[in-house]
Amino acid sequence: MNPDDKFNDILDRDETILWSGSPNFTVFMLSGVPFLLVGMLWGFLDLGFITTITETRHGFDTRPPMFFIGPFFAIHLFPCWGSVLYMFWLYFSHANTAYAFSNKRILIRSGVWGVDYQIIDYDKIRDIQVNVNPVENWYGVGSILFNTGDVSVKGHPLLKRFSGIENPYDVFRQIKEVSLDVKTDLNYPNAKRPETNPGYRTEYKP
């Protein structure tokens, strides 16, 4: 499916997609590897612990009852099996993941069984950043981060992002230009703009 078509369900009648794309599959999957490595290490350590407490010592059965061991380790091993489930989630969600920006807003599509959309109006964007980490640089892709002012309970910014897209710097420049144009139209509608503006493009003189 063309990435543009993935947003047809939520587009306004007068809305036009200016760019759309999807994350690089390999980079998308590799984003879960750190969590997977931590989960595997956690599982390896738990396996040693399970072996220790379930072995018979000096001919005596000192093992805890299975009705206790089973639920306990099912919960305690969550980082291990949770990391594996996350990799499956990444694999199946990639087909539904797409990014776009239109003449009105930023659009982010995701989901596994269902499809979720995140919408960011241009006037809600406080800051835009482009970031290319070593893995993304190797595959010739990058990420664009949007700061809308939302924060976590600990006060950390909650950034929305286009992850692992091609030509990140070009897309970044295009979004900056469209964002500036839209914000200018909102703050200074065409009907209220003067024919001439002597303050535009003036040189700063300290």
N, C-alpha and C positions, 0 to 999 in steps of 0.2 A: 504494500500500500504506500502511495506517495505520502510523505510526511505532512504535506498541506492538507490532504484529505482527512487526516486523523483529527482535525479540529473543526470539521464542518458542523458537528452537532452543537457547538457553542458559539459560533461566529454570529455577530450582528449582521443585519442585512447590508449595511454600508461599510462593513469591515473587510479589509484586504490583508492577506498574509504577505508580508514583505520578505520574510526568510523563515525557513523551517529546516530542521535536521534532527538526527538521532545520535545518541552516544556511540562511540566506538565500542564494539562488543567486547574485545579483549580488555580494554582499559576498564570498561564497566564491570567485568568479572573480577579483574585484579583488585578492584576497590574493596572486595570482601576478603582478600587473602590475609591481611593483618589480623582480622578477627578470627579467621580460620586457624591461623598458626597459634594464637593464644588459646583457642578452644582445644586444639589437639594437645598442646602442652598441659593444659588443665586436665584433660582426659587421661593422659599418660601418668600424671602424678596421682590422680584418683585411682587408677588401676593398681598402682603399687599399694595404695592404702587399702583398697578392697581385698587384695591378696593377703595382706598382713592380718586383717581382722577376721578373715574367714577361714584361716588355717587352724588345724588342730594342734594344740601345744601339749607336749609331754603325755600324750595319750588321752588327754581330756578335751572334750568338746566345749570350747569357750566361745564359740561363735554366737553372735547376736542372732535373734530369730529373724527369719527371712521376711516376715511381715513388716519388720522395722527397716531392714537393710534395703529392700527393694524401693519403697517410696523415698527413703532418705537419699539414696544415690541417684535416683531419677531426677530429683530436684538439684542435688549438688552437682550433677554432671551437666546442668543446663548450658554453661559456656561451651561445652564440647558439642552436644547435639544441636544446640541453638546456632552455632557457627556453621554447621553443615546445612541446616534448614535455610539459613540466610543465603548461602551460595545457591541453593535451589531457587530461592525467591528472586535473586538477581538474574538467574538464567531465564526463568519464565516471565519475568517482568520486562526484560529488555525489548521484546516485541511490542509492548504497549507504551514504551517510553519514547517521548518525542518532545521537542522544544520548538517554539516559534515566537516571533514578534510580529505584530500587525501595526496598522496605522493608529491603533488605539491602546494597545496593551501588550504585556508579556504573557505568554501562555506556556504552561508546563503540564505534560500529560504523563501519567504513570499508572501502575496497578498490575495485578496478576489475574484474578478472576473477574474483577470489575475494572472499570476505567475511572480514574480520578483526575480532576483538573485543578490546577492552581492558577489563579489569575492575579497579575500585578499591574495595576494602572500606573501609567508613567508618572503621574503626580504624587504617587506614594513612594517612589524610589528616592532614597536619600543618597545612595552611593552605588557606583558600579565598579567592579574590579575584574581584571582578567588575570588568571593564574594558570601557569603551566608548570606542573611538577616534573621531576625527572622521568617518570614512567610515561606521562602524557607527551613529554618532549620526544621521547624515543619513538612514539607512534605518530608524531606529527599532529597532535590534537591538544586541546586545552579546555579550561573551564572559565565560565563567566559567573561571577557572584553578584547577587543583588541584595542590598541592605535596605529593608523597608522600615527599620526602626523597631521591629518585633524583637523581644528579648525573652530568654528563658527565665525560670524562677530564680536562677542565680545571677541574672543580669547579663548573661552572655548574649551577643546578637545571634538571632536565628536567620541565617542567610539562605535565600533561595538560589538555585544554581542551574546553569546549563553545564552538564558534565561531559568531558571527553568529546567535544565537538571539533570538526575540522575548521580550519581558518579562524581560530578564536580571535585574533587581533582584528581581522576585517569585520567580523560580526560585532565585536566590541565597539568599533568606530561607528558602524551603522546604527547600533542601538543608541549610542550617545547622541548622534545627530537627530534621530527621530524623537528621542526623549526631549531634547532641547526644543525642537520645533513644536511638539505637542504642548509642552509646558508654556511656551511663548504664546501659543494660540489661546490657551486657557486664561493666562494672565493679561494678555493684551490682544483681544479679538481684533480681527482685521478692520471692522467698522470703526474702531476707536483709535486706530493707529494714525499718527500724523503723516502727511505726505512726505515730509522731510524730518529727519531726526539727527540733529547736530551732535547728540551724545553717543551715537552709534559708531563703533570702530575708532573712537578717539584715542589718542596716545596718552598713556599715564605719564604725568610730569611731576616728580617729587619736589 
